[in-house]
Amino acid sequence: MRYERQIGDSVVVVNCEEDLSQQAAALLSKLEQLHGQGPPLHSGTVVQFGWSRLVLKPDGNDLVVCEPDFDHDPFSRTVPEVDRTLRVAAEQAGVCRLAKAVGPDVSFAQTVVIAKGHLSTPMIYLDRRDPEVNGFSGWYLGPSAEETTIDSQEQLEPVYIYQLLNLRPAVIKVLNLPINYLVVFSGDTIDMIFDATGTVVWPAQD
């Protein structure tokens, strides 16, 4: 679907699936706000939007909002739609509502450290720490207690967050939780979310 709004001298266009109409409207409102704050939106304007980076590109007299080409080269190529940007942002917001907590944004260009061989393991956990190096999201993904213990740095490898879209997309939705939060997965289902004190915050405890 095509959603558009007159912003300044340009018609700004957002292309996405129909079920993302509310998110598209929110994005257009955000762009309108940024335009009002200045500088004005123009061809080539880059906007950091949650985990993604959007670029405005000309199409005739319109400006089309484009997201990174996550299937090929998201660092230098874009596509004239925003489905993945909006869908992941909505899923991340939903998990943060469940946990009643929001952490620092991650970027598609950051990495998650993975225990080798365990990205497809059914029972996993994700643990967020203060990132110690640039480009690292702070997230570690490893096997649950029932699986092999990881005790060597040689058994760890970085994976770009955008690569998880194809490798294990369900985990991306938890990546906006705060530092020192821990999430346990069973397959693609969140079993539990623990806060920084080790208290279970989801499912809600009686």
C-alpha positions as CSV (number, residue, x, y, z in Angstrom):
1,M,0.0,0.0,0.0
2,R,1.0,3.6,-0.6
3,Y,0.7,6.1,2.1
4,E,1.6,9.7,1.5
5,R,1.6,13.2,3.1
6,Q,2.4,16.7,2.0
7,I,5.4,17.8,4.0
8,G,6.8,21.1,3.1
9,D,7.1,21.3,-0.7
10,S,7.2,17.6,-1.2
11,V,4.8,14.6,-1.1
12,V,6.5,12.1,1.1
13,V,5.6,8.5,0.3
14,V,5.7,5.4,2.5
15,N,5.2,2.0,0.9
16,C,4.3,-0.9,3.1
17,E,1.8,-3.7,3.6
18,E,-1.7,-2.7,4.7
19,D,-1.5,-4.2,8.2
20,L,1.2,-1.6,8.9
21,S,-1.0,1.4,8.2
22,Q,-0.8,2.7,11.7
23,Q,3.0,2.4,11.8
24,A,3.2,4.2,8.4
25,A,1.1,7.1,9.7
26,A,3.3,7.3,12.8
27,L,6.4,7.4,10.6
28,L,4.9,10.2,8.4
29,S,4.1,12.1,11.6
30,K,7.7,11.6,12.7
31,L,9.1,12.9,9.4
32,E,6.7,15.9,9.6
33,Q,8.0,16.7,13.0
34,L,11.6,16.4,11.9
35,H,10.9,18.7,8.9
36,G,9.4,21.3,11.3
37,Q,12.4,21.2,13.5
38,G,14.7,21.6,10.5
39,P,16.5,21.2,8.3
40,P,13.8,20.6,5.8
41,L,13.4,17.2,4.3
42,H,15.0,16.7,1.0
43,S,16.3,14.1,-1.4
44,G,19.0,12.2,0.5
45,T,17.8,13.0,4.0
46,V,18.8,10.1,6.3
47,V,16.6,9.3,9.3
48,Q,17.5,6.9,12.1
49,F,14.3,5.1,12.9
50,G,14.7,2.7,15.7
51,W,16.8,-0.3,14.6
52,S,16.8,0.9,10.9
53,R,18.1,3.8,8.8
54,L,15.8,5.4,6.3
55,V,16.7,7.4,3.3
56,L,14.4,9.8,1.3
57,K,14.9,9.3,-2.5
58,P,13.2,11.2,-5.4
59,D,10.5,9.6,-7.5
60,G,9.4,12.3,-9.9
61,N,8.2,15.2,-7.6
62,D,7.7,12.8,-4.6
63,L,10.1,11.7,-1.9
64,V,10.0,8.0,-1.2
65,V,11.1,6.6,2.1
66,C,13.5,3.7,1.5
67,E,14.9,1.2,3.9
68,P,18.2,-0.8,3.7
69,D,18.2,-3.7,1.3
70,F,18.4,-6.3,4.1
71,D,18.5,-9.2,1.6
72,H,21.6,-8.1,-0.2
73,D,23.7,-5.1,0.9
74,P,22.0,-3.0,3.6
75,F,25.1,-0.8,4.0
76,S,25.0,0.7,0.5
77,R,21.7,-0.3,-1.1
78,T,18.1,0.5,-0.4
79,V,14.6,-0.6,-1.4
80,P,11.6,1.7,-1.9
81,E,9.6,0.2,1.0
82,V,9.7,0.1,4.7
83,D,7.9,-3.2,5.7
84,R,10.8,-4.8,7.6
85,T,11.7,-1.5,9.4
86,L,8.1,-1.0,10.6
87,R,7.3,-4.6,11.4
88,V,10.4,-5.1,13.5
89,A,10.0,-1.8,15.3
90,A,6.4,-2.7,16.1
91,E,7.4,-6.1,17.4
92,Q,10.2,-4.6,19.6
93,A,7.7,-2.1,21.0
94,G,5.3,-4.9,21.8
95,V,7.9,-6.9,23.8
96,C,8.9,-3.7,25.6
97,R,5.3,-3.2,26.6
98,L,5.1,-6.8,27.9
99,A,8.2,-6.2,30.0
100,K,7.2,-2.6,30.9
101,A,10.8,-1.5,30.1
102,V,12.7,0.0,27.2
103,G,16.4,-0.1,26.6
104,P,18.7,1.7,24.2
105,D,17.9,1.3,20.5
106,V,20.0,-1.3,18.6
107,S,21.0,-0.9,14.9
108,F,20.8,-3.3,12.1
109,A,24.5,-2.7,11.5
110,Q,25.4,-3.8,15.1
111,T,26.3,-7.3,16.0
112,V,25.1,-10.0,18.4
113,V,27.6,-12.4,19.7
114,I,26.5,-16.0,19.1
115,A,27.7,-19.2,20.6
116,K,28.8,-21.1,17.6
117,G,26.4,-23.8,16.4
118,H,23.6,-22.6,18.7
119,L,21.7,-20.1,16.5
120,S,19.2,-22.8,15.6
121,T,19.2,-24.5,19.0
122,P,15.6,-24.7,20.2
123,M,16.3,-23.7,23.8
124,I,18.4,-20.5,24.0
125,Y,18.8,-17.4,26.0
126,L,19.8,-13.8,25.2
127,D,21.6,-11.6,27.7
128,R,22.3,-7.9,27.2
129,R,25.3,-6.3,28.7
130,D,27.0,-2.9,28.3
131,P,28.7,-3.0,24.9
132,E,32.5,-2.8,25.3
133,V,33.3,-2.1,21.7
134,N,31.8,0.0,18.9
135,G,29.5,-1.9,16.7
136,F,28.5,-4.4,19.3
137,S,24.9,-4.3,20.5
138,G,25.7,-5.8,23.9
139,W,23.6,-8.9,23.2
140,Y,24.9,-12.5,23.6
141,L,22.9,-15.5,22.4
142,G,23.7,-18.9,23.8
143,P,22.3,-22.3,24.7
144,S,20.1,-22.7,27.8
145,A,21.3,-24.5,30.8
146,E,20.3,-27.9,29.3
147,E,22.7,-27.4,26.4
148,T,26.5,-27.2,26.1
149,T,28.3,-24.6,28.3
150,I,30.4,-22.1,26.4
151,D,33.8,-21.6,28.0
152,S,36.1,-20.4,25.2
153,Q,36.2,-17.2,23.2
154,E,37.0,-19.3,20.2
155,Q,33.5,-20.6,20.3
156,L,31.9,-17.2,19.9
157,E,31.1,-15.4,16.6
158,P,29.5,-12.0,15.7
159,V,26.4,-11.9,13.6
160,Y,24.9,-8.7,12.2
161,I,21.5,-8.0,13.6
162,Y,20.0,-7.6,10.1
163,Q,21.2,-11.2,9.3
164,L,18.9,-12.5,12.0
165,L,16.0,-11.6,9.7
166,N,16.8,-14.7,7.8
167,L,18.6,-16.8,10.4
168,R,16.3,-16.5,13.4
169,P,13.9,-13.5,13.1
170,A,12.0,-14.1,16.3
171,V,14.9,-13.0,18.5
172,I,15.1,-9.5,16.9
173,K,11.9,-8.5,18.7
174,V,13.6,-8.6,22.1
175,L,16.6,-6.5,21.3
176,N,15.3,-3.2,22.6
177,L,15.0,-4.5,26.1
178,P,17.3,-2.8,28.7
179,I,20.9,-3.7,29.5
180,N,21.2,-6.6,32.0
181,Y,17.9,-8.1,30.9
182,L,17.8,-11.8,30.0
183,V,15.3,-13.6,27.7
184,V,14.7,-17.3,27.5
185,F,13.4,-18.7,24.2
186,S,11.8,-22.1,23.4
187,G,11.9,-22.2,19.6
188,D,10.5,-18.9,18.4
189,T,8.5,-18.4,21.6
190,I,9.5,-16.2,24.5
191,D,9.4,-18.3,27.7
192,M,10.5,-15.7,30.2
193,I,12.0,-12.3,30.5
194,F,14.2,-11.4,33.5
195,D,15.0,-7.8,34.6
196,A,18.4,-6.6,35.8
197,T,17.8,-8.0,39.3
198,G,17.0,-11.5,38.0
199,T,13.2,-11.0,38.7
200,V,10.8,-12.5,36.1
201,V,8.9,-9.6,34.6
202,W,7.1,-11.7,32.0
203,P,5.0,-13.8,32.2
204,A,3.6,-11.6,35.0
205,Q,4.0,-13.3,38.4
206,D,1.1,-13.6,40.9
